[in-house]
């Protein structure tokens, strides 16, 4: 259902299966402070939240904002 929602909103994403990728699993544990609730949503390597958060943002028509896709890129 998360994939369908992201595709409908034309959001590019990458699916990473943590069952098959031990490095990804360790990363997820560290970034989510041990919370192994899946799916988790990351943007540029930072945890944005979980499925329920994405669903609520989409229902409120605020998915782009929640993902931070409405922000201008920062030049350093």
N, C-alpha and C positions, 0 to 999 in steps of 0.2 A: 504494500500500500504506500509506503514512503517513496519507493521508486516511481510509482504512478503519479504521485503528487508532484514530485520534482520534475518529472518529464512534462507533465501538463503545464507547469509554470516555466518550461524551457530553461531549467537550471541544469547546467553541466555538473556532473558529479562522478565520483569514482567509488565503486563498491569494493571494499576490502574484506575478505572472509577471514575472520580471526581464528576460525577453527583450523584453517590450513596455513596460517602464518604466525608463528610464535613471536617473531619480532613485533608484528602489529599488535598482537595480544598484550605484550609487555608495555608497549607505547600507550595503548588504550588504558591499561590499569594505572599507569603513572599519571597520564593527563586527566583522567576522570577520578583521581584520588581513590582508586580501588573499586569504584562503582562499575560493576560489570553488566549493568542494564544495557540491552541492545535493542534496536540500533542506536548508535550515537552519531551525532552530526558534528562534523568538524569543518571549519573554514580556514584555509591556510595553516593547517596544523593545530589550530586551537579549538577546543571543545566549545560548541555553541549550545548544545543541549541534547535532549533525547527526543525520541519519536513524539511523545505527547506534546512537548514544547513546539516542535515543528508543526504538528497537526493544529494546535491552537492558533499559532501564528497564521497558518494558511486559512483557517476558518475566519479569522479576523481580517483577512486580506492584507496581512502584514508580513508575509513570508520573506520577501526581498529585504525588508528592513531588519527582520530578525536575523537573517543570514549575513547582514552587513553588505549586501550587494547594491544598496542604494548609495553607498559612500564612494567618494572619489578616492582613487589610489593615492597613497602618500609617497611623495618623492623625498628621498633622503639626500 
